[in-house]
Amino acid sequence: MYALRGDSKPQTMAEKYFASRYGVPMINRPEDLPQTGTVLWSIHSFRDAYKVAAMSHLKGDAEWVTGGNAATNPTGVAWIMDRIFLGDAWAEFGQILAGDRSHPSLYNPSDPGPVPLNEEPIPDHPVAPGVVMMSVGCPRRCLFCVNAFRRPYEEQDQQVILDYVRGSARKGIDLISNSSSDVSYYEDITRTLADAGKTDTGISMAMAATSDEVIAARKREMLWGIEGMSQRMRKLMNKPIKRALLRERLIRALQLGKQVRTVYQFNFPTETVEDWEEFLGDVEHVREACDSGYWAIPFIPHQPTAMTPTQWLRPQYSLDMVERIMAFRKSMFGSKENGVGVYVPAPLYPRGWFQQVLSEWLPITPALAAAAQALPHKAPIPELVSRMDDAGFDVSHIFDSDKPKDYAFPWDHIQPWMDRDRLWHFAKRLRKGGAVAG
Ligand code: SF4
């Protein structure tokens, strides 16, 4: 298995699980690639397609097989891969290692018929030391989120989690879930963890479902995906956190001495400076209500995502908004000296975002990768499109408009659990909110 993150040790969850459970050796030197009969890759981010392109000349006669989060839409890497596993392969990996290539979700790019995303049951054993899967998918329907639309929601048997929490010698246990507070038995687990003097180390929660009890019992950071900067924006994207609730939960967590991390997105459709000003008002309100604490606020540039209702949206990136975020980031330097310390990491700039979008839509060949990597770090999207055109790549169709319902996307041969008609049903919310013409 090739360690794309440049370390000989497994880094991603898939690398850790498959390397330890199946004894798969890790390689991390490009020069080892030609001598390796079958190379396994774990594609974690759409930008990994550029790393693969940089090594594609070393493939020779080897077989390359990939899987991973970003390989669920394999457009960027399909040109160089022999097989791509679409979905998790907890159970199937052994068969793949043994040479079986017959699984229906093991996509062969030279035979691109309809391919189903794999939906296997959640493993009932730890997937890494101290790591157990508590749920997959998500019962909510935030319009931008792959977790809501690519596979049905499923919870681990409660007894499996209880037995693990009670039986493990570890103090910190990672119960993996896209939204822990939505797991039907999470309050029971919270109590069991507390009784055993243990903690859940890695949780992301839905703010509307996070009870006082869960906040009070939490020993680590509170992580909430807020996403939209304003109540209007969150409603449009079907993540309806009311402003009053947002403020109240943040204040409660900080006053209870919890570190807080709230993830926001920018570049949502119809977003304006008024949405931003609402966000600023919320920060000011919370800081006035709390004397101290730590609050991290990362911003992610929204990217319309394949197989979700946002796939029909025109990808947009606002330079004005990223400048506002950067100015706010600067204004918060030293904020812990006079109250809640607010930390805002620098968001992804247009070039990195643009490269991600390209790899959802186009094969990332070495020539295309070179053109995309030569783009300026920060420029308006029309300029990036024009520079790609100068380099011989017409990418204007991706960025020029919203798409009609029957648009032929490059990922249409992948069949997620939710079909196009139902995705479109959700996408119509965006039309009602004025995000999409028609
Ligand atoms: S609550 Fe989180 S994981 Fe669930 S659909 Fe919304 S953003 Fe996705």
Boltz pocket constraint, residues with backbone or C-beta under 6 A from the ligand:
constraints:
  - pocket:
      binder: B
      contacts: [[A, 137], [A, 138], [A, 139], [A, 140], [A, 141], [A, 142], [A, 145], [A, 146], [A, 147], [A, 148], [A, 178], [A, 179], [A, 206], [A, 225], [A, 239]]
      max_distance: 6.0
